Amino acid sequence: MRRGRERPASISPPRPWVEWGLVLAGIVLLARSGFEWHRYSGFQHKSLATPNRVALVRKPADNGDPRVIGRLEIPRLRLSAVVVEGDDENSLGVGVGHMPGTAAIGSRVGNVILAGHRDTAFWPLRNARVGDVISVVAGRTYEYQIVKIRVIEADDVSAIQSSYTAKLTLVSCYPFRHVGPAPKRIVFTAAPVWPENENFLDPAALR
């Protein structure tokens, strides 16, 4: 006797509370992203609102905001962001953060480390490439050139080590379009190119 074709197991439709839970989670994420972007852009606009874009007045902390110490620019990427002192969440929420304990901007020796969120300050870095020129304004303008780009694990601290040579390191979470906590970090190493340091560092040594 031939057996009839078995019916496929029916798939139960998702329960309404699951659907509403997903919708609510999406709304919360969008609201949080909107708030973070509003806070970041508001601080940037206030801090960059100066008629002289070369000379930067170091602004003291105001209402709990981090102290502004400079400005980072990458012309090709149309990136222009205020640099603040500190790499905690409050600092990175409003600008590019200078990691405490690392070399000061413009130092002739040491590793200047700047961190930024991938979805605000450092979003344009997704299109960065070796050879891009970085300008950092802090009293005067210092120029660096990207010589190396690499992706590392989140717990890899090699990028934030001190250095006997002058260099600038930009660090952000990676991948840029990852939803939720990013599993890796992307590191941009740049060599100084200002005139008095032309013979001070061989960019090839950082590759």
PyMOL commands that set and color helices and strands:
alter all, ss='L'
color gray80, all
select helices_A, chain A and resi 16-48+75-77+89-92+123-127+158-160+195-197+203-206
alter helices_A, ss='H'
color red, helices_A
select strands_A, chain A and resi 68-74+79-85+96-98+111-115+133-137+141-153+167-174+184-192
alter strands_A, ss='S'
color yellow, strands_A
deselect
rebuild
show_as cartoon
